Amino acid sequence: MTRTTDIPQPISQTSVRRRVALLLEYDGTPFSGSQSQRSGRTVQDVLEAAIVEFTGERQRIAFAGRTDAGVHARGQVATLDTSSGHAPATVMRALNHYLPEEIVVRAAAAVAAGFDPRRAARSRRYRYEVDDGGERAPLRRHRAWQRRERLDVAAMAEAAEALPRGVQDWAAFAGPVAEGYSTVRELLDVDVRRCTARCLAVTMEATGFLPHQVRRTVGALDRVGAGKLGITEFARMIDGPPASAGPVAPPQGLTLMAVEYRPGTLNWSCAHEAQGGTA
């Protein structure tokens, strides 16, 4: 657990409630996802427990985006409502005292009472890492999809260019969704590049993503890189039946890097630089 020696004590509550935004970084390995559920430990559970420890207030926090079990975050955004008078920087420091080592509040900011971290977001950016072409790397097993086969990054990048930027029905790249749930999203950018001799990254930015959309895209691109799927065949997947693209890449390679808002929406007060988080 992160320890801070001079944690502010909760102060008396008032009738005035304020909304505070939190910039979160977490290792998703031990969690059953971000959202609270019937079974399994989640990011929401431990964050709400830390809020109770500090303020005595029980509440449901809101996230900018949902992450699945095993998926990490560098720039997740959440909001809490509080009647305490502590400054955002103090809230950040106190929550970090009570949070487990897998989660840290990187920054905090006072926001308007009606601010919704999900609806106000202009885009989300995810990064998926693949280690390829070598023996397994135990220290990277929770951070990347480890593939012994060497992948053709140039072919993967060319295939990614076939993904239409703009508004598109992405049902083929989505996991099962409820009847009537819209599968139309706006894709802003896709980038595939080699980071090191043994690591490549797929970065995707969109106004919003469907369940498993990034992981299905990476799974299909992996087949291109392995020479098992042609670029033309990959492009045809876009208009395929629902949940037909893939396979679904494993969760540990995926990180929510940033949620972007209009400039000036969030004025972070932070101990860690809010780089890679929000604008």
C-alpha positions as CSV (number, residue, x, y, z in Angstrom):
1,M,0.0,0.0,0.0
2,T,1.2,3.5,-0.8
3,R,2.0,5.3,2.4
4,T,2.1,9.0,3.1
5,T,3.2,10.2,6.5
6,D,1.0,13.3,6.9
7,I,-2.4,12.3,5.6
8,P,-5.1,15.0,6.2
9,Q,-7.9,14.0,8.5
10,P,-11.5,14.1,7.2
11,I,-13.1,17.4,8.0
12,S,-16.7,18.1,9.0
13,Q,-19.1,17.7,6.1
14,T,-21.3,20.5,4.8
15,S,-24.4,20.6,2.6
16,V,-22.4,21.7,-0.4
17,R,-21.1,18.9,-2.5
18,R,-18.3,19.3,-5.0
19,R,-17.3,17.1,-7.9
20,V,-13.6,16.2,-8.2
21,A,-12.0,14.5,-11.2
22,L,-9.2,12.0,-10.7
23,L,-6.6,10.9,-13.2
24,L,-5.9,7.3,-12.5
25,E,-3.1,4.9,-13.4
26,Y,-3.5,1.2,-12.6
27,D,-2.1,-2.2,-13.2
28,G,-5.1,-4.2,-14.3
29,T,-3.6,-7.6,-13.6
30,P,-5.2,-8.4,-10.2
31,F,-8.6,-6.8,-11.1
32,S,-11.7,-8.2,-12.7
33,G,-12.1,-5.0,-14.7
34,S,-12.8,-1.3,-13.8
35,Q,-16.5,-1.5,-13.1
36,S,-18.0,-3.0,-10.0
37,Q,-19.6,-6.4,-10.5
38,R,-21.1,-9.3,-8.5
39,S,-17.9,-11.2,-8.2
40,G,-14.2,-10.3,-8.4
41,R,-12.2,-7.4,-7.1
42,T,-12.4,-4.3,-9.3
43,V,-10.8,-0.9,-9.6
44,Q,-14.1,0.8,-8.7
45,D,-14.4,-1.3,-5.5
46,V,-11.0,-0.4,-4.1
47,L,-11.3,3.3,-5.1
48,E,-14.7,3.6,-3.5
49,A,-13.3,1.9,-0.4
50,A,-10.5,4.4,-0.2
51,I,-13.0,7.3,-0.5
52,V,-14.9,5.9,2.5
53,E,-11.7,5.6,4.5
54,F,-10.8,9.3,3.8
55,T,-14.2,11.1,3.8
56,G,-16.7,8.6,5.3
57,E,-18.8,9.1,2.2
58,R,-20.2,6.1,0.3
59,Q,-20.9,6.6,-3.4
60,R,-20.7,5.3,-6.9
61,I,-17.8,6.9,-8.9
62,A,-18.1,7.4,-12.6
63,F,-15.4,6.4,-15.2
64,A,-14.6,7.9,-18.6
65,G,-14.3,4.4,-20.0
66,R,-14.6,0.7,-19.1
67,T,-11.6,-1.5,-19.0
68,D,-11.8,-5.3,-19.0
69,A,-10.1,-7.8,-16.6
70,G,-6.3,-7.6,-17.0
71,V,-6.4,-4.3,-19.0
72,H,-4.3,-1.5,-17.6
73,A,-4.7,2.3,-17.6
74,R,-2.3,5.2,-17.7
75,G,-4.9,7.9,-18.2
76,Q,-8.3,6.8,-16.9
77,V,-10.5,9.5,-15.6
78,A,-13.0,9.2,-12.8
79,T,-15.2,11.5,-10.7
80,L,-16.3,11.6,-7.1
81,D,-18.7,13.9,-5.2
82,T,-17.7,15.1,-1.8
83,S,-18.9,17.4,0.9
84,S,-15.3,17.8,2.3
85,G,-13.5,21.1,1.8
86,H,-10.1,19.6,1.0
87,A,-8.3,20.9,-2.1
88,P,-8.0,18.5,-5.1
89,A,-4.3,18.0,-4.4
90,T,-5.1,17.0,-0.9
91,V,-7.8,14.5,-2.0
92,M,-5.2,13.0,-4.4
93,R,-2.6,12.6,-1.7
94,A,-5.0,11.1,0.8
95,L,-6.6,8.6,-1.6
96,N,-3.1,7.4,-2.6
97,H,-2.5,6.7,1.1
98,Y,-5.5,4.3,1.2
99,L,-5.2,2.8,-2.3
100,P,-3.4,-0.5,-2.9
101,E,-0.1,-0.4,-4.8
102,E,-1.7,-1.3,-8.1
103,I,-3.5,2.0,-8.3
104,V,-2.4,5.6,-8.0
105,V,-4.2,8.9,-8.5
106,R,-1.8,10.9,-10.7
107,A,-3.8,14.1,-10.6
108,A,-7.0,15.7,-9.4
109,A,-9.1,18.7,-10.4
110,A,-12.2,20.5,-9.3
111,V,-14.9,20.3,-12.0
112,A,-18.4,21.5,-12.6
113,A,-21.2,19.6,-10.8
114,G,-22.6,18.4,-14.1
115,F,-19.3,17.2,-15.5
116,D,-19.6,13.6,-16.8
117,P,-16.2,12.0,-17.6
118,R,-17.6,9.7,-20.2
119,R,-20.0,12.0,-22.0
120,A,-17.6,15.0,-22.0
121,A,-14.7,13.1,-23.5
122,R,-13.7,14.0,-27.0
123,S,-11.6,10.8,-27.6
124,R,-10.0,7.8,-26.0
125,R,-6.5,6.5,-26.9
126,Y,-5.5,2.9,-26.3
127,R,-2.1,1.3,-26.9
128,Y,-1.6,-2.4,-27.4
129,E,1.9,-3.9,-27.1
130,V,3.2,-7.2,-28.6
131,D,6.5,-8.8,-27.9
132,D,7.5,-10.9,-30.9
133,G,10.3,-12.9,-32.3
134,G,12.0,-14.4,-29.2
135,E,11.7,-16.4,-26.1
136,R,9.2,-15.4,-23.5
137,A,10.0,-12.4,-21.3
138,P,8.7,-13.1,-17.8
139,L,9.0,-9.5,-16.6
140,R,6.7,-8.4,-19.5
141,R,4.1,-11.2,-19.2
142,H,1.5,-8.8,-17.7
143,R,2.3,-5.9,-20.1
144,A,2.4,-7.5,-23.6
145,W,1.1,-10.3,-25.7
146,Q,4.2,-12.5,-26.1
147,R,4.5,-14.1,-29.6
148,R,7.5,-16.2,-30.5
149,E,6.8,-15.7,-34.1
150,R,8.4,-12.6,-35.7
151,L,5.6,-10.4,-37.1
152,D,5.7,-8.3,-40.3
153,V,5.1,-4.8,-38.9
154,A,5.1,-3.2,-42.4
155,A,2.2,-5.4,-43.5
156,M,0.3,-4.7,-40.3
157,A,0.7,-1.0,-40.8
158,E,-0.5,-1.2,-44.3
159,A,-3.5,-3.2,-43.2
160,A,-4.3,-0.7,-40.5
161,E,-4.4,2.0,-43.2
162,A,-7.4,0.1,-44.6
163,L,-9.5,0.9,-41.5
164,P,-11.7,3.8,-42.4
165,R,-11.2,7.0,-40.4
166,G,-14.4,8.7,-39.5
167,V,-17.9,7.4,-38.6
168,Q,-18.4,3.7,-39.3
169,D,-20.4,0.7,-38.1
170,W,-17.8,-1.5,-36.3
171,A,-20.1,-4.4,-35.4
172,A,-17.6,-6.9,-37.0
173,F,-14.9,-5.8,-34.6
174,A,-17.1,-5.7,-31.5
175,G,-17.9,-8.3,-28.9
176,P,-21.5,-9.3,-28.4
177,V,-23.6,-6.3,-27.5
178,A,-27.2,-5.9,-26.3
179,E,-30.0,-5.7,-28.9
180,G,-30.4,-2.1,-30.0
181,Y,-27.0,-1.0,-28.9
182,S,-25.4,1.2,-31.5
183,T,-22.2,-0.2,-33.0
184,V,-21.4,3.1,-34.9
185,R,-18.2,4.8,-33.7
186,E,-15.8,7.4,-35.1
187,L,-12.3,6.2,-35.6
188,L,-9.7,9.0,-35.5
189,D,-6.4,7.3,-36.0
190,V,-4.6,3.9,-36.0
191,D,-0.8,3.6,-35.8
192,V,1.3,0.4,-36.0
193,R,5.0,0.7,-35.4
194,R,8.0,-1.2,-34.0
195,C,9.2,0.2,-30.7
196,T,12.2,-2.0,-30.1
197,A,13.8,-5.0,-31.8
198,R,11.3,-7.2,-29.9
199,C,8.3,-5.0,-29.3
200,L,5.7,-3.4,-31.5
201,A,2.7,-1.2,-30.6
202,V,-0.7,-0.6,-32.1
203,T,-2.2,2.7,-31.0
204,M,-5.9,3.5,-31.7
205,E,-7.8,6.7,-31.0
206,A,-11.5,7.1,-31.4
207,T,-14.4,9.1,-29.9
208,G,-15.4,5.9,-28.3
209,F,-14.8,2.1,-28.6
210,L,-17.0,-0.9,-28.6
211,P,-16.3,-3.9,-26.3
212,H,-13.2,-5.8,-27.4
213,Q,-12.9,-3.5,-30.5
214,V,-9.2,-2.8,-30.0
215,R,-8.3,-6.3,-29.0
216,R,-10.2,-7.8,-32.1
217,T,-8.4,-5.3,-34.3
218,V,-5.0,-6.3,-32.9
219,G,-6.0,-10.0,-33.2
220,A,-6.7,-9.5,-36.9
221,L,-3.6,-7.4,-37.5
222,D,-1.5,-10.1,-35.8
223,R,-2.8,-12.6,-38.4
224,V,-1.7,-10.2,-41.1
225,G,1.7,-9.9,-39.5
226,A,2.1,-13.6,-39.3
227,G,1.2,-14.1,-43.0
228,K,-2.1,-15.9,-42.2
229,L,-4.3,-13.1,-43.5
230,G,-3.9,-10.9,-46.6
231,I,-4.4,-7.2,-46.4
232,T,-7.4,-7.4,-48.8
233,E,-9.0,-10.0,-46.6
234,F,-8.4,-7.9,-43.6
235,A,-10.1,-4.9,-45.2
236,R,-13.1,-7.1,-46.0
237,M,-13.6,-7.9,-42.3
238,I,-14.9,-4.3,-41.8
239,D,-18.2,-5.2,-43.5
240,G,-18.4,-8.7,-42.0
241,P,-21.0,-10.1,-39.6
242,P,-21.1,-8.9,-36.0
243,A,-18.2,-10.2,-33.8
244,S,-16.6,-11.9,-36.8
245,A,-13.2,-10.1,-36.9
246,G,-10.4,-11.2,-34.7
247,P,-9.4,-13.4,-32.9
248,V,-9.6,-11.4,-29.7
249,A,-6.0,-10.5,-28.5
250,P,-5.4,-11.2,-24.8
251,P,-6.0,-8.4,-22.3
252,Q,-2.6,-7.9,-20.8
253,G,-1.1,-6.0,-23.7
254,L,-3.8,-3.3,-23.6
255,T,-3.5,0.1,-21.8
256,L,-5.9,3.0,-21.8
257,M,-3.4,5.8,-22.4
258,A,-5.5,8.9,-22.4
259,V,-8.9,10.4,-22.4
260,E,-9.0,13.8,-24.1
261,Y,-11.3,16.7,-23.3
262,R,-11.7,20.3,-24.5
263,P,-8.8,22.5,-23.5
264,G,-9.3,24.0,-20.1
265,T,-11.9,21.4,-19.0
266,L,-9.5,19.9,-16.5
267,N,-6.9,21.9,-14.6
268,W,-5.0,19.2,-12.9
269,S,-3.4,19.6,-9.5
270,C,-0.8,16.9,-9.4
271,A,2.3,15.4,-7.9
272,H,2.9,13.3,-11.0
273,E,3.0,15.2,-14.3
274,A,-0.4,14.6,-16.1
275,Q,1.4,13.7,-19.3
276,G,-0.4,11.1,-21.4
277,G,-3.6,11.8,-19.5
278,T,-5.9,14.5,-20.6
279,A,-5.8,17.9,-22.2
